[in-house]
Each structure stands twice: as C-alpha cells, then as structure tokens.
Amino acid sequence: VARQHLRDGHPTIGWCLFADGKTLTAIRCFAEAELALLESYKIFSEDESDPESDARAQDTIRALIELYTAWNVAEPGQGYDLKADEWRAKEQFSCLAPAFD
C-alpha cells in the first residue's frame, strides 16, 4: 500500500520493509525476509532527508544479522554465518565512522 502512495525510496517504505523483514524472519521465511531487509537498508542508507535514517539503517543491520544467524541455524553450511559476519563488520564500521554535518 505504501508503494502506491509514496515515491520510491521514501523512509516510510523503508520502515514497512523493515517491519516485514523482522516478521518474516520470525516466521522463518528467510529468503523473503532477506529481500525486504536489504531493500530497507538501501533506502535508509541512501536517504539524506530524514535525520533518523542513520539510526534506522543501524536497526536494519542488526535485523540482517539476526536474519542470517537464524538462517544459519536452520540451514547450516550454506554461508549464512559468513553473511552475518559481513553485516557485523558493517555495524562496527558504521558505529566508528565520523558523522559529517
């Protein structure tokens, strides 16, 4: 519904995708959760108009870590642990990056 009324990349679409991704992870629909969370992260990480976007991008990174960790438990040996580690590194890097205002 949000996509019908808002421009591509609008933060509300990112928020809806984030919520969908968290829900899909909880019900073990991992592939669908991945798509939603990756798009959510893209929206938040590229949005310079919303001062909350950095915090929302961080929340999405944590959700991606949770997704890949759960997916690895459900399907070990498929490389999801490595994807979780990649997002952990991004989380640590972005927390250390200086803010430029």
KAKAPE-V954827 format. One record per pair of residues at least 12 apart in sequence whose ideal C-beta (glycine too) atoms are under 8 Angstrom apart, sorted by the first residue. I is the first residue (numbers start at 1). J is the second residue. Records with the same first field share a line. If there is no record, write none. Layout:
I=J / J
This chain:
2=16
9=43 / 46 / 47
10=43
11=43 / 44 / 47 / 49 / 50 / 52 / 53 / 56
13=43
14=39 / 40 / 43 / 44 / 47 / 53 / 56 / 60
15=40 / 56
17=36 / 37 / 39 / 40 / 43
18=36 / 37 / 40 / 56 / 59 / 60 / 63
20=33 / 36
21=33 / 34 / 36 / 37 / 40 / 60 / 63 / 67
22=37 / 63
24=36
25=37 / 63 / 66 / 67 / 70
28=70 / 74
30=67 / 70 / 71 / 74 / 75
33=67
34=64 / 67 / 71
37=60 / 63 / 64 / 67
38=64
40=56 / 60 / 63
41=57 / 60 / 61 / 64
44=56 / 57 / 60
45=57
54=99
57=94
58=91 / 94 / 95
61=87 / 90 / 91 / 94
62=91
64=83 / 84 / 87
65=84 / 87 / 88 / 91
68=80 / 81 / 83 / 84 / 87
69=81 / 84
72=84
